[in-house]
Amino acid sequence: MMQTEQLATQLTNSRGRQIKFTPERLQQIRNLVERGKSREEIAELVGATVGSLQVTCSRLGISLRRPVVFNNGMGLLRLVAVWVFRR
């Protein structure tokens, strides 16, 4: 499987378009998601449309779902969602 950064460069270069999602920009997107920013906020910050952000992240396996965080009075805790499927 290709590295995310290699795939991002290949997707943009192969079509002859300006590289909007550079490896640095992809890391910025990951950081913004971790900080709880919405898709709309991230798109505005990186200079892309929400649609192109979603499509690119989907192709590269980058989740745009914000982490669930709550304050228990002693500090912030991050919940990790675990899905259990029963047959």
N, CA, C and O of each residue as an XYZ file, in Angstrom:
348
protein
N       0.837     -1.186      0.000
C       0.000      0.000      0.000
C       0.879      1.246      0.000
O       1.916      1.286      0.663
N       0.457      2.259     -0.747
C       1.220      3.493     -0.844
C       1.128      4.316      0.420
O       0.124      4.279      1.131
N       2.170      5.049      0.688
C       2.135      6.001      1.790
C       1.107      7.084      1.459
O       0.911      7.420      0.291
N       0.463      7.620      2.472
C      -0.543      8.661      2.282
C       0.034      9.841      1.516
O      -0.606     10.363      0.604
N       1.235     10.261      1.880
C       1.844     11.416      1.245
C       2.128     11.157     -0.235
O       1.924     12.037     -1.071
N       2.601      9.944     -0.559
C       2.873      9.605     -1.948
C       1.587      9.603     -2.760
O       1.555     10.109     -3.882
N       0.533      9.038     -2.198
C      -0.742      8.976     -2.889
C      -1.300     10.373     -3.107
O      -1.855     10.662     -4.167
N      -1.158     11.237     -2.119
C      -1.662     12.611     -2.241
C      -0.956     13.332     -3.377
O      -1.601     14.016     -4.172
N       0.344     13.189     -3.461
C       1.106     13.840     -4.522
C       0.731     13.260     -5.867
O       0.584     13.999     -6.840
N       0.575     11.950     -5.938
C       0.234     11.310     -7.189
C      -1.156     11.731     -7.665
O      -1.346     11.977     -8.856
N      -2.120     11.818     -6.767
C      -3.477     12.205     -7.149
C      -3.521     13.597     -7.765
O      -4.241     13.834     -8.735
N      -2.762     14.498     -7.206
C      -2.817     15.859     -7.717
C      -1.933     16.042     -8.941
O      -2.336     16.720     -9.886
N      -0.753     15.464     -8.953
C       0.150     15.638    -10.083
C      -0.341     14.947    -11.341
O      -0.154     15.474    -12.438
N      -0.956     13.797    -11.217
C      -1.372     13.035    -12.388
C      -2.458     13.752    -13.181
O      -2.663     13.459    -14.359
N      -3.140     14.670    -12.555
C      -4.195     15.411    -13.240
C      -3.732     16.787    -13.692
O      -4.498     17.536    -14.299
N      -2.488     17.120    -13.401
C      -1.941     18.391    -13.827
C      -2.517     19.593    -13.102
O      -2.508     20.704    -13.633
N      -3.010     19.384    -11.910
C      -3.586     20.480    -11.132
C      -2.617     20.916    -10.047
O      -1.664     20.213     -9.710
N      -2.890     22.093     -9.516
C      -2.086     22.612     -8.425
C      -2.185     21.680     -7.224
O      -3.266     21.180     -6.911
N      -1.067     21.445     -6.554
C      -1.054     20.581     -5.380
C      -1.613     21.358     -4.200
O      -0.960     22.257     -3.670
N      -2.823     21.007     -3.794
C      -3.465     21.670     -2.665
C      -3.232     20.876     -1.381
O      -3.105     21.448     -0.299
N      -3.179     19.562     -1.517
C      -3.055     18.692     -0.345
C      -1.649     18.110     -0.297
O      -1.428     16.945     -0.627
N      -0.710     18.943      0.118
C       0.678     18.513      0.267
C       0.795     17.663      1.528
O      -0.121     17.658      2.351
N       1.906     16.941      1.696
C       2.088     16.165      2.929
C       1.978     17.031      4.182
O       1.426     16.595      5.192
N       2.496     18.246      4.120
C       2.401     19.153      5.262
C       0.951     19.539      5.528
O       0.521     19.612      6.679
N       0.199     19.786      4.453
C      -1.215     20.169      4.580
C      -2.022     19.006      5.153
O      -2.926     19.219      5.960
N      -1.704     17.785      4.742
C      -2.407     16.609      5.268
C      -2.163     16.453      6.764
O      -3.074     16.099      7.512
N      -0.938     16.717      7.198
C      -0.650     16.650      8.629
C      -1.393     17.747      9.373
O      -1.875     17.534     10.485
N      -1.489     18.929      8.756
C      -2.249     20.026      9.357
C      -3.716     19.620      9.521
O      -4.334     19.918     10.543
N      -4.269     18.946      8.521
C      -5.662     18.492      8.593
C      -5.825     17.517      9.755
O      -6.777     17.629     10.528
N      -4.907     16.563      9.884
C      -4.973     15.600     10.998
C      -4.936     16.324     12.343
O      -5.685     15.989     13.261
N      -4.060     17.313     12.446
C      -3.946     18.073     13.696
C      -5.222     18.847     13.997
O      -5.655     18.902     15.148
N      -5.824     19.444     12.978
C      -7.055     20.210     13.168
C      -8.204     19.307     13.600
O      -9.024     19.699     14.430
N      -8.269     18.099     13.042
C      -9.298     17.137     13.456
C      -9.096     16.786     14.928
O     -10.057     16.754     15.696
N      -7.851     16.522     15.322
C      -7.544     16.193     16.721
C      -7.944     17.321     17.669
O      -8.332     17.073     18.810
N      -7.849     18.552     17.193
C      -8.211     19.714     18.012
C      -9.714     19.974     18.016
O     -10.184     20.909     18.665
N     -10.472     19.140     17.287
C     -11.928     19.239     17.316
C     -12.534     20.211     16.321
O     -13.692     20.600     16.472
N     -11.774     20.614     15.303
C     -12.304     21.543     14.300
C     -13.301     20.826     13.384
O     -13.162     19.633     13.117
N     -14.300     21.561     12.912
C     -15.299     20.988     12.006
C     -14.748     20.925     10.585
O     -13.725     21.536     10.277
N     -15.435     20.182      9.729
C     -15.038     20.080      8.325
C     -15.018     21.443      7.661
O     -14.122     21.758      6.878
N     -16.021     22.247      7.986
C     -16.115     23.579      7.395
C     -14.940     24.447      7.818
O     -14.360     25.163      7.001
N     -14.590     24.379      9.110
C     -13.462     25.168      9.616
C     -12.151     24.716      8.978
O     -11.322     25.542      8.593
N     -11.970     23.402      8.869
C     -10.740     22.863      8.290
C     -10.626     23.274      6.826
O      -9.563     23.707      6.381
N     -11.717     23.138      6.081
C     -11.697     23.504      4.657
C     -11.306     24.965      4.487
O     -10.497     25.299      3.621
N     -11.876     25.831      5.307
C     -11.556     27.257      5.208
C     -10.083     27.514      5.534
O      -9.421     28.306      4.865
N      -9.584     26.841      6.562
C      -8.194     27.053      6.980
C      -7.178     26.566      5.947
O      -6.116     27.170      5.794
N      -7.493     25.477      5.236
C      -6.542     24.945      4.258
C      -6.801     25.452      2.839
O      -6.060     25.119      1.914
N      -7.849     26.253      2.668
C      -8.113     26.841      1.357
C      -8.712     25.871      0.358
O      -8.351     25.880     -0.819
N      -9.629     25.032      0.827
C     -10.284     24.051     -0.042
C     -11.780     24.095      0.213
O     -12.235     24.685      1.194
N     -12.537     23.472     -0.668
C     -13.965     23.345     -0.411
C     -14.184     22.148      0.508
O     -13.333     21.264      0.604
N     -15.323     22.128      1.177
C     -15.646     21.006      2.058
C     -15.690     19.720      1.240
O     -15.224     18.675      1.695
N     -16.243     19.795      0.047
C     -16.341     18.611     -0.813
C     -14.987     18.042     -1.188
O     -14.779     16.832     -1.095
N     -14.055     18.899     -1.614
C     -12.736     18.395     -2.001
C     -11.973     17.878     -0.785
O     -11.208     16.920     -0.892
N     -12.178     18.508      0.367
C     -11.555     18.029      1.602
C     -12.066     16.631      1.932
O     -11.273     15.733      2.214
N     -13.378     16.442      1.899
C     -13.974     15.147      2.229
C     -13.528     14.064      1.259
O     -13.169     12.965      1.681
N     -13.547     14.359     -0.032
C     -13.169     13.359     -1.033
C     -11.708     12.978     -0.875
O     -11.373     11.793     -0.879
N     -10.840     13.961     -0.737
C      -9.416     13.683     -0.609
C      -9.126     12.880      0.650
O      -8.376     11.905      0.606
N      -9.714     13.283      1.770
C      -9.477     12.555      3.021
C     -10.034     11.138      2.955
O      -9.430     10.206      3.486
N     -11.163     10.974      2.315
C     -11.742      9.644      2.159
C     -10.813      8.753      1.339
O     -10.576      7.601      1.705
N     -10.293      9.269      0.248
C      -9.378      8.486     -0.604
C      -8.094      8.115      0.117
O      -7.507      7.062     -0.133
N      -7.663      9.000      1.023
C      -6.396      8.779      1.709
C      -6.554      8.102      3.066
O      -5.564      7.841      3.749
N      -7.792      7.818      3.458
C      -8.029      7.137      4.726
C      -7.868      8.023      5.943
O      -7.546      7.536      7.027
N      -8.088      9.322      5.778
C      -8.004     10.264      6.896
C      -9.415     10.521      7.395
O     -10.267     10.996      6.645
N      -9.661     10.208      8.660
C     -10.983     10.410      9.229
C     -11.177     11.869      9.605
O     -10.307     12.476     10.230
N     -12.316     12.432      9.225
C     -12.653     13.805      9.587
C     -13.582     13.850     10.791
O     -14.096     14.912     11.141
N     -13.801     12.701     11.427
C     -14.661     12.666     12.615
C     -13.901     13.230     13.794
O     -12.761     12.853     14.067
N     -14.562     14.145     14.488
C     -13.938     14.779     15.639
C     -13.923     13.827     16.827
O     -14.872     13.070     17.028
N     -12.850     13.862     17.615
C     -12.805     13.008     18.806
C     -13.808     13.496     19.842
O     -14.074     14.693     19.949
N     -14.361     12.558     20.601
C     -15.305     12.901     21.661
C     -14.500     13.168     22.921
O     -13.756     12.303     23.385
N     -14.649     14.377     23.479
C     -13.880     14.775     24.653
C     -14.844     15.327     25.695
O     -15.766     16.069     25.356
N     -14.640     14.974     26.948
C     -15.450     15.557     28.006
C     -14.574     15.835     29.212
O     -13.490     15.270     29.359
N     -15.063     16.716     30.070
C     -14.328     17.111     31.265
C     -14.927     16.393     32.468
O     -16.113     16.545     32.764
N     -14.105     15.611     33.159
C     -14.597     14.871     34.325
C     -14.309     15.614     35.633
O     -14.434     15.032     36.710
N     -13.929     16.875     35.551
C     -13.613     17.654     36.733
C     -12.150     17.588     37.119
O     -11.670     18.414     37.896
N     -11.444     16.617     36.587
C     -10.012     16.470     36.879
C      -9.181     16.665     35.622
O      -7.962     16.492     35.645
N      -9.829     17.021     34.542
C      -9.127     17.204     33.276
C      -9.948     16.630     32.150
O     -10.980     15.999     32.379
N      -9.492     16.846     30.937
C     -10.219     16.368     29.775
C      -9.905     14.902     29.500
O      -8.759     14.467     29.609
N     -10.930     14.160     29.148
C     -10.772     12.757     28.770
C     -11.279     12.576     27.351
O     -12.284     13.171     26.961
N     -10.598     11.774     26.600
C     -11.014     11.492     25.238
C     -11.611     10.093     25.197
O     -10.995      9.129     25.652
N     -12.811      9.994     24.648
C     -13.458      8.695     24.504
C     -13.033      8.066     23.191
O     -12.900      8.742     22.171
N     -12.827      6.788     23.236
C     -12.523      6.046     22.023
C     -13.733      5.182     21.725
O     -14.108      4.313     22.512
N     -14.332      5.435     20.584
C     -15.530      4.681     20.218
C     -15.129      3.291     19.737
O     -14.248      3.136     18.891
N     -15.779      2.314     20.283
C     -15.551      0.929     19.861
C     -16.895      0.381     19.404
O     -17.862      0.351     20.166
N     -16.939     -0.042     18.176
C     -18.177     -0.587     17.609
C     -18.133     -2.104     17.725
O     -17.151     -2.743     17.345
N     -19.200     -2.660     18.249
C     -19.314     -4.112     18.381
C     -20.488     -4.549     17.514
O     -21.619     -4.089     17.674
N     -20.182     -5.435     16.609
C     -21.240     -5.948     15.717
C     -21.571     -7.366     16.135
O     -20.686     -8.209     16.282
N     -22.844     -7.614     16.324
C     -23.295     -8.949     16.683
C     -24.018     -9.561     15.490
O     -24.697     -8.877     14.725
N     -23.853    -10.832     15.363
C     -24.526    -11.532     14.255
C     -25.818    -12.102     14.723
O     -26.536    -12.728     13.943
